[in-house]
Amino acid sequence: MQCPSHKGHDFYEILNVTKASSEDDIRKAFMKKALTCHPEKAPVGKNEEETEKIREQYEKKYMDLQRAYKILINPKARKQY
């Protein structure tokens, strides 16, 4: 399974949850996506350079995922967002 693209920074879209989602729903969505977006899960490329490029893409997507989770799981930060 390939890590989905995170164009823009709509945190709800990144985690594939709605504004009405509970903290438990957000936590589950994060865990599910983290399994596919973690840099250690990045596929191996044809050569070292390609592998590194793919890994960097996964790292960026994973950082976006973490940031979305950090904001949406915190009720105060989520309200401000």
C-alpha positions as CSV (number, residue, x, y, z in Angstrom):
1,M,0.0,0.0,0.0
2,Q,1.4,3.4,-1.0
3,C,1.4,6.4,1.3
4,P,-1.2,8.9,0.0
5,S,-0.2,12.4,-1.1
6,H,-0.7,15.2,1.4
7,K,-1.3,18.2,-0.9
8,G,-2.0,21.2,1.1
9,H,-2.4,21.0,4.9
10,D,-6.0,20.3,5.6
11,F,-5.5,18.2,8.7
12,Y,-8.9,16.6,8.5
13,E,-8.2,15.5,4.9
14,I,-4.7,14.2,5.8
15,L,-6.2,11.9,8.5
16,N,-9.3,11.2,6.4
17,V,-11.6,12.2,9.3
18,T,-14.4,14.8,9.6
19,K,-14.7,17.8,11.9
20,A,-17.2,15.7,14.0
21,S,-14.8,12.8,14.5
22,S,-14.0,11.8,18.1
23,E,-10.5,11.7,19.6
24,D,-10.7,7.9,19.3
25,D,-11.6,8.1,15.6
26,I,-8.7,10.5,15.1
27,R,-6.3,8.2,17.0
28,K,-7.4,5.2,14.9
29,A,-7.1,7.1,11.7
30,F,-3.6,8.2,12.6
31,M,-2.5,4.7,13.5
32,K,-3.9,3.3,10.3
33,K,-2.1,5.9,8.1
34,A,1.1,5.7,10.1
35,L,1.5,2.1,9.1
36,T,1.6,3.1,5.4
37,C,3.4,6.4,5.7
38,H,6.2,5.6,8.1
39,P,9.6,6.1,6.5
40,E,10.7,2.6,7.5
41,K,7.9,1.2,5.3
42,A,9.1,3.1,2.2
43,P,9.8,0.7,-0.8
44,V,13.3,0.2,-2.0
45,G,14.1,1.9,-5.2
46,K,16.2,0.7,-8.2
47,N,19.3,2.2,-6.7
48,E,20.5,4.0,-3.6
49,E,19.6,7.5,-4.9
50,E,16.1,6.5,-5.8
51,T,15.6,4.8,-2.4
52,E,16.8,7.9,-0.6
53,K,14.4,10.1,-2.6
54,I,11.4,7.8,-1.8
55,R,12.4,7.7,1.8
56,E,12.5,11.5,2.0
57,Q,9.0,11.7,0.5
58,Y,7.7,9.3,3.1
59,E,9.4,11.3,5.9
60,K,7.7,14.5,4.7
61,K,4.3,12.8,4.5
62,Y,4.8,11.2,7.9
63,M,5.7,14.6,9.4
64,D,2.5,16.1,7.9
65,L,0.6,13.2,9.4
66,Q,2.2,13.7,12.8
67,R,1.4,17.4,12.8
68,A,-2.2,16.8,11.8
69,Y,-2.6,14.3,14.6
70,K,-0.9,16.6,17.2
71,I,-3.3,19.4,16.4
72,L,-6.5,17.4,16.0
73,I,-6.0,15.1,19.1
74,N,-5.6,18.2,21.4
75,P,-9.1,19.7,22.0
76,K,-7.7,23.2,22.6
77,A,-5.5,23.2,19.5
78,R,-8.2,21.6,17.4
79,K,-10.7,24.4,18.4
80,Q,-8.1,27.0,17.4
81,Y,-7.5,25.2,14.1
